[in-house]
Amino acid sequence: MSNTSTESWDGLLKNYLKAENLKADTEIFACVDVEVENNEMDLILERNEVKFVFSLNTTNKVFLKNNEIAAPKEVIGKKITLKKVRVFNPSLKKEVDGLRIERIE
């Protein structure tokens, strides 16, 4: 994770990837880094030189594990295809657009 301090905003503001960032129903991103902290895992993805943080839910973590990714760091350098899906948001009590990993290469 980036070093942060009270002297700068560097490392504090993140560009989180959302379903609305996808121009089509599926898109390919390059994984350039992985951050793991307190059982949470974020992929740092890049598309057209723009970086996004993609926070993984349990479904996406299990997908990676079941697709020959032996350790989180092994996803760095891979191409990740993301797909827009409808998911249930328990806090909103309704279905919303979400992202699911469809393929990794």
C-alpha positions as a Markdown table, in Angstrom:
| # | Residue | x | y | z |
|---|---|---|---|---|
| 1 | Met | 0.0 | 0.0 | 0.0 |
| 2 | Ser | 1.2 | 3.5 | -0.7 |
| 3 | Asn | 2.8 | 5.5 | 2.1 |
| 4 | Thr | 0.4 | 8.1 | 3.5 |
| 5 | Ser | 0.8 | 11.0 | 5.8 |
| 6 | Thr | -1.1 | 14.0 | 7.0 |
| 7 | Glu | 1.0 | 16.1 | 4.7 |
| 8 | Ser | -0.4 | 14.8 | 1.4 |
| 9 | Trp | -3.5 | 13.2 | -0.2 |
| 10 | Asp | -1.2 | 10.7 | -2.0 |
| 11 | Gly | -2.3 | 7.2 | -1.2 |
| 12 | Leu | -5.6 | 8.3 | 0.4 |
| 13 | Leu | -7.8 | 8.7 | -2.6 |
| 14 | Lys | -8.5 | 5.6 | -4.8 |
| 15 | Asn | -10.2 | 5.3 | -8.1 |
| 16 | Tyr | -12.5 | 2.3 | -7.4 |
| 17 | Leu | -13.7 | 0.3 | -10.3 |
| 18 | Lys | -17.5 | 0.2 | -10.6 |
| 19 | Ala | -19.9 | -1.5 | -13.1 |
| 20 | Glu | -20.6 | 1.9 | -14.7 |
| 21 | Asn | -16.9 | 2.2 | -15.6 |
| 22 | Leu | -17.3 | -0.7 | -18.1 |
| 23 | Lys | -18.2 | 0.5 | -21.6 |
| 24 | Ala | -19.5 | -2.9 | -22.6 |
| 25 | Asp | -20.9 | -5.9 | -20.7 |
| 26 | Thr | -17.4 | -7.4 | -20.5 |
| 27 | Glu | -14.0 | -5.7 | -20.6 |
| 28 | Ile | -10.4 | -6.8 | -20.2 |
| 29 | Phe | -8.0 | -5.1 | -17.7 |
| 30 | Ala | -4.4 | -5.8 | -16.9 |
| 31 | Cys | -3.6 | -6.5 | -13.3 |
| 32 | Val | -0.6 | -4.4 | -12.3 |
| 33 | Asp | -0.6 | -4.9 | -8.5 |
| 34 | Val | -2.3 | -6.6 | -5.6 |
| 35 | Glu | -2.9 | -5.2 | -2.1 |
| 36 | Val | -3.9 | -7.5 | 0.7 |
| 37 | Glu | -4.7 | -6.2 | 4.2 |
| 38 | Asn | -6.8 | -7.7 | 7.0 |
| 39 | Asn | -8.4 | -10.4 | 4.9 |
| 40 | Glu | -9.3 | -7.8 | 2.2 |
| 41 | Met | -7.9 | -8.1 | -1.3 |
| 42 | Asp | -7.7 | -5.3 | -3.9 |
| 43 | Leu | -6.5 | -5.7 | -7.5 |
| 44 | Ile | -4.9 | -2.7 | -9.1 |
| 45 | Leu | -6.2 | -2.9 | -12.7 |
| 46 | Glu | -5.2 | -0.8 | -15.7 |
| 47 | Arg | -7.1 | 0.0 | -18.9 |
| 48 | Asn | -5.8 | 2.6 | -21.4 |
| 49 | Glu | -3.2 | 3.8 | -18.9 |
| 50 | Val | -6.0 | 4.5 | -16.3 |
| 51 | Lys | -5.6 | 2.6 | -13.0 |
| 52 | Phe | -8.6 | 1.4 | -10.9 |
| 53 | Val | -8.9 | -0.4 | -7.6 |
| 54 | Phe | -11.1 | -3.5 | -7.8 |
| 55 | Ser | -12.0 | -4.7 | -4.3 |
| 56 | Leu | -12.7 | -8.5 | -4.4 |
| 57 | Asn | -15.7 | -10.1 | -2.8 |
| 58 | Thr | -15.6 | -13.7 | -1.8 |
| 59 | Thr | -17.0 | -14.9 | -5.1 |
| 60 | Asn | -14.2 | -13.3 | -7.0 |
| 61 | Lys | -11.5 | -14.5 | -4.6 |
| 62 | Val | -12.8 | -18.1 | -4.9 |
| 63 | Phe | -12.8 | -17.7 | -8.7 |
| 64 | Leu | -9.1 | -16.8 | -8.7 |
| 65 | Lys | -8.2 | -19.6 | -6.3 |
| 66 | Asn | -10.1 | -22.1 | -8.4 |
| 67 | Asn | -8.4 | -20.9 | -11.6 |
| 68 | Glu | -4.8 | -21.9 | -10.8 |
| 69 | Ile | -3.8 | -18.8 | -8.9 |
| 70 | Ala | -1.9 | -20.4 | -6.0 |
| 71 | Ala | -1.2 | -17.1 | -4.2 |
| 72 | Pro | -2.6 | -13.5 | -4.6 |
| 73 | Lys | 0.7 | -12.2 | -6.0 |
| 74 | Glu | 0.4 | -14.5 | -9.0 |
| 75 | Val | -2.4 | -12.5 | -10.5 |
| 76 | Ile | 0.0 | -9.6 | -11.2 |
| 77 | Gly | 0.7 | -9.4 | -14.9 |
| 78 | Lys | -2.5 | -11.4 | -15.9 |
| 79 | Lys | -5.3 | -10.1 | -18.1 |
| 80 | Ile | -8.6 | -10.1 | -16.2 |
| 81 | Thr | -11.9 | -10.1 | -18.1 |
| 82 | Leu | -14.7 | -8.6 | -16.0 |
| 83 | Lys | -18.4 | -9.0 | -16.6 |
| 84 | Lys | -21.3 | -6.8 | -15.5 |
| 85 | Val | -23.8 | -8.8 | -13.4 |
| 86 | Arg | -26.8 | -8.1 | -11.2 |
| 87 | Val | -26.1 | -8.8 | -7.5 |
| 88 | Phe | -28.2 | -8.4 | -4.4 |
| 89 | Asn | -27.0 | -5.6 | -2.1 |
| 90 | Pro | -28.3 | -6.4 | 1.4 |
| 91 | Ser | -27.8 | -2.9 | 2.8 |
| 92 | Leu | -29.9 | -1.4 | 0.0 |
| 93 | Lys | -32.2 | -4.5 | -0.1 |
| 94 | Lys | -32.3 | -4.5 | -3.9 |
| 95 | Glu | -30.4 | -5.8 | -6.9 |
| 96 | Val | -27.6 | -3.5 | -8.2 |
| 97 | Asp | -25.0 | -3.7 | -11.0 |
| 98 | Gly | -21.8 | -5.5 | -9.9 |
| 99 | Leu | -18.6 | -6.9 | -11.4 |
| 100 | Arg | -17.6 | -10.6 | -11.6 |
| 101 | Ile | -14.3 | -12.0 | -12.9 |
| 102 | Glu | -15.2 | -14.0 | -16.0 |
| 103 | Arg | -11.8 | -15.1 | -17.2 |
| 104 | Ile | -8.1 | -14.8 | -16.3 |
| 105 | Glu | -5.2 | -15.3 | -18.7 |
